[in-house]
């Protein structure tokens, strides 16, 4: 296949739907849409369409189904698995929701907000805050990622422990189906048992079953109290014991429980401006504890002090600091959120986004560490993440002095080692980033034939022409 | 169609799968399985099968798909919409999960419990309690309803406000597909973004896409503090204002916020043993407030007192009582949970299980009340329920002295009136009970053609032979 496969007449028909000024064919303007942030995936496309309404999205998909034209939906282009990147053939038309970025409605009494699929996450957070409410989804890319993409990847982030993934934060959807038909499922209901759950089928489908053009999101009261602490600890096992105490003591007030290794703290203090180690001595591991209370600010103070006292008494916590200002709270979170960036100056990094049942985290860490170091002696394992969710970003920096390209060349091999340990613990090879192109073939390999068959049947039932983000998540046999 | 359509040879083949002692053909033994609790639905069946394993369920469904035999799954037979009742033709074979009632595993560290689809809800609650954990689903029928049915109807109940419906309480499923294939999706993961969300498609499908034979359920820490109060208030509007204050103050510690009308309190004190009005004066409306705290018992006390003080100051609360013992807490909840039963001695009752966005509850109550009383002067509206979820059980007792049969004969007419108001408020005609037979035709009427078409495509994709609980939820065109 080559670019000529999409005839100029067809491209002109697509362009006419949105108007020429919103149909981009200029190579320089297209270039940033053909590659994702880390440069892992590059594709080609003759045309980028920026529809301004659900009706225009509908017209585009109807024409695509009629003519068998592949459509790649794109929102903030911040995905990490190549789901938003066109394929290499040059026949995929990109559909960007960036012009559909409105907050349609906010109802602080019903605690709902209705947004376009192209609304930027930070704008949604701010619209909620403006009426005294919280939209809890929080990600490193929140300034540029968009709601349609957050929903299509069932985004996670730092507040999942208390509030859940994007799936739990959504009440209703508006979706344009691959055929161009519009499903108006913009319900604002907490309880609605009326037939099959279409909503959750589109959430997490990575744009392969339709395009999410609107969503009803859940809002929450803003917390009255907020406390953040960093504790130095001895091992993932101790972190798990402390997490058990934290969840018993704080219940849903425990809004974050993040695990970090010593090497991560070293990377951030070495490479990230303004990050310094807040504890006087080094410790093998650290946990960042975040508590939010609804009744009073004092409850959060009492909770975090009680928890750390319990941790010291039980010899789980070796040292700890409680942030004494909002600025200090942000500084502790900044250290945690800089861990990925801090790895870059250390050379190549092979990454994994895995989850296991939370009780199995210590055993997983031990087994995966042994297996990786056996295969790659000197590898520097910087495994960190959302311990409370069982979700570890198992990142491995290259050995000091190793050849970066040769190390990155072992990506698949190392993936297989880590994922093997994950699967034997009943875990997931993609906890929050999704499948996209990166893990598509692996998914088909690790899932049972009947599970893949059910996914194929759903794909065929929703997208009979096969035009919707082809080559992502599943490839039909 | 008549009973002879299912030939004895075929019945014998089914019986051979489970063994004769678990294949019931005796009319007296079958009788209670052919009718649901209130007698609204009656059906006929030549055979009740009680498989003892997932493999036996698989063999039954494979044979059913091969021979085109309709299978009706049944667990506790407590459903309220006829979903578990065989059709009248006498050709539906009933498959009961009652022998598959094991708790397979409990992991209090990972906070998960794995149960058979036939495990009784109360047994699951007790198994959680035995390891110091809470399984929050709580229903009037918890002593007899079973997990497979709870999942298949996405059960709600009294703890949805803080913990969500059954959908939010489930991490993984084991499902036997209509073809007899087994999907092992028994994952114990909080985060797992690997392809289409099959789990949520089976949850709430009312046994029309497969049979849930096993489930991984979420456990929670047991609360340290628990307080229950009853407040007399003036109107649903005041109840909504109080609910806003409660959710701001208590956040996720607000575990129940139930609305009751004066007439409901009168019905319960008149007809239910041991129920008495705990307030000295009558009030137009009441709210039952339930608070559970994780840190200390005192936090719950302080919260409930602060809330009631705020309510009195804002002139929302006219009088209130805080339960001073566990027995008093139970007594207050008993009043609320007896509301349905207390209507029975008052004659016929036309029922609705509806939801609207919580901010629209006062307007819905006013409009629905006007419309119902215009159509049925003297009707006694006993509308109560889970205000915090926007879910009202809009029950209407017959006018005093009216003919019960004539009143009940107006069921559809009154349904249309109430559901009309619900739908104009963007509400749901089935908040928590499901569709079953009762609302099947209405669903096809109120949903868009494209939404029904998507459901038909899913039904065809999962159940090509059309054997899985036919006539429930959807009927293929």
Interface residues (C-beta under 8 A of the other chain):
Chain A: X107 X109 X110 X111 X112 X153 X154 X156 X160 X162 X164 X165 X167 X168 X177 X181 X182 X183 X184 X185 X187 X188 X189 X190 X191 X192 X193 X194 X195 X196 X197 X198 X200 X201 X203 X204 X205 X209 X220 X221 X223 X240 X244 X247 X248 X249 X250 X251 X252 X253 X293 X294 X295 X299 X302 X303 X306 X355 X356 X357 X358 X359 X360 X386 X389 X390 X391 X426 X427 X428 X429 X430 X431 X432 X433 X434 X435 X439 X443 X447 X448 X450 X451 X454 X455 X457 X458 X459 X460 X461 X462 X473 X474
Chain B: X107 X109 X110 X111 X112 X153 X154 X156 X160 X162 X164 X165 X167 X168 X177 X181 X182 X183 X184 X185 X187 X188 X189 X190 X191 X192 X193 X194 X195 X196 X197 X198 X200 X201 X203 X204 X205 X209 X220 X221 X223 X240 X244 X247 X248 X249 X250 X251 X252 X253 X293 X294 X295 X299 X302 X303 X306 X355 X356 X357 X358 X359 X360 X386 X389 X390 X391 X426 X427 X428 X429 X430 X431 X432 X433 X434 X435 X439 X443 X447 X448 X450 X451 X454 X455 X457 X458 X459 X460 X461 X462 X473 X474
